[in-house]
Amino acid sequence: MTIRMKYFGTNDEVSPGDRIEYTTLLLRRRKQGTVVWIPERTALELDAAGKQPEDWLIKFDDGTFTGWMYHPEELQPPKRLRLMARSQEYEPVSNEKLERQDNEISSQMGVLEQASGCAFVILLVVATIVLAVSLFS
């Protein structure tokens, strides 16, 4: 039996062309978009073949993309993502388009912003390690 991704609390399978609404964690903003790509194989199947997992992709109406790992056996879409409408009309996404967007984002971010983001992540990891050590000692 093949496990498929389903929208939270429903029997509706995630399909290319679906119009969705996503509520962000930060500031609870609502963004609308379209599911533009779903991998043919799941993360477990790719892992068994010795390959990296792939993401399924959403193109938001503002032109940006986001993706989640396609692992329906263990990871289903969050409740913040809900189906708005079904449609078969969508523009398939290409790797070139994703790379172009990543390059645009990188060029808009200054070196200082990139370094501060990295420093924040390192600080968060160190704080977690220190907290874990203090709890278990």
C-alpha positions in Angstrom: 0.0 0.0 0.0 1.4 3.3 -1.1 1.1 6.1 1.5 0.2 9.5 0.1 0.3 13.0 1.7 -3.0 14.3 2.9 -4.0 17.7 4.1 -4.2 17.9 7.9 -7.4 16.3 9.2 -8.8 15.4 5.8 -8.7 12.6 3.2 -7.7 15.1 0.5 -4.4 14.0 -1.1 -1.9 16.7 -2.0 -1.8 17.1 -5.8 -0.1 19.4 -8.3 -2.3 22.3 -9.1 -3.9 22.5 -5.6 -4.5 26.1 -4.4 -3.4 26.3 -0.8 -3.3 28.8 2.0 -0.3 28.7 4.4 -0.3 30.5 7.8 3.2 31.5 8.8 4.4 30.9 12.4 5.8 34.4 12.6 3.1 37.0 12.7 0.5 34.4 11.6 0.5 35.9 8.0 -1.6 34.0 5.4 0.0 33.3 2.1 -1.7 31.7 -0.9 -0.1 29.6 -3.5 -0.2 26.6 -5.8 1.4 23.1 -5.4 3.7 22.9 -8.4 5.7 19.7 -7.9 5.5 16.4 -6.0 8.3 13.8 -6.2 7.6 10.5 -7.8 9.3 8.6 -5.0 9.2 9.1 -1.2 12.1 9.8 1.1 12.1 6.1 2.2 12.3 4.9 -1.3 15.1 7.3 -2.2 17.0 6.4 1.0 16.7 2.7 0.1 18.2 3.6 -3.3 21.0 5.6 -1.7 19.7 9.0 -2.9 18.9 12.2 -1.1 15.2 13.0 -0.3 13.4 15.5 -2.5 11.0 18.3 -1.5 7.5 18.8 -2.8 7.1 22.5 -3.8 4.6 25.3 -3.4 4.8 28.5 -5.5 3.3 31.4 -3.5 1.4 34.2 -5.3 4.3 36.6 -4.6 6.5 34.4 -6.8 8.6 32.7 -4.1 8.9 29.0 -3.6 8.9 26.8 -0.5 9.3 23.1 -0.1 8.9 20.3 2.4 10.5 16.9 2.4 8.3 14.4 0.7 8.1 11.7 3.4 4.4 10.8 3.7 5.2 7.7 5.9 6.5 10.0 8.7 5.7 13.6 7.8 2.4 14.9 6.7 1.5 18.5 5.9 1.0 20.7 8.9 -2.4 22.1 9.9 -1.1 25.6 8.9 -1.4 24.4 5.3 -4.9 23.9 4.0 -6.5 23.1 0.7 -8.4 26.0 -0.8 -9.3 24.6 -4.3 -8.4 22.0 -6.8 -7.1 22.8 -10.2 -5.1 21.2 -13.0 -3.8 24.5 -14.3 -0.4 25.4 -13.0 3.0 26.3 -14.2 5.5 23.4 -13.5 8.6 24.6 -11.8 12.1 24.1 -13.2 15.4 23.8 -11.4 16.6 26.9 -13.2 13.8 28.9 -11.8 14.6 27.7 -8.2 18.3 28.4 -8.6 17.5 31.9 -10.0 15.3 32.7 -7.0 18.0 31.4 -4.6 20.6 33.6 -6.3 18.3 36.7 -6.1 17.7 36.1 -2.4 21.5 35.7 -1.8 22.3 38.9 -3.8 19.7 40.9 -1.8 21.2 39.8 1.5 24.3 41.6 2.4 27.3 39.8 3.9 26.5 41.2 7.3 23.0 39.7 7.2 24.3 36.3 6.1 26.9 36.3 8.9 24.5 37.4 11.5 22.0 34.7 10.5 24.8 32.1 10.8 26.0 33.5 14.1 22.4 33.3 15.5 22.2 29.6 14.5 25.6 28.9 16.1 24.5 30.7 19.3 21.3 28.7 19.4 23.1 25.4 19.0 25.7 26.3 21.7 22.9 27.4 24.1 21.0 24.1 23.5 24.2 22.1 24.2 24.9 24.1 27.4 21.3 23.7 28.6 21.4 19.9 27.9 24.7 19.5 29.7 23.4 21.4 32.7 20.2 19.4 32.9 21.9 16.0 32.7 24.8 16.7 35.0 
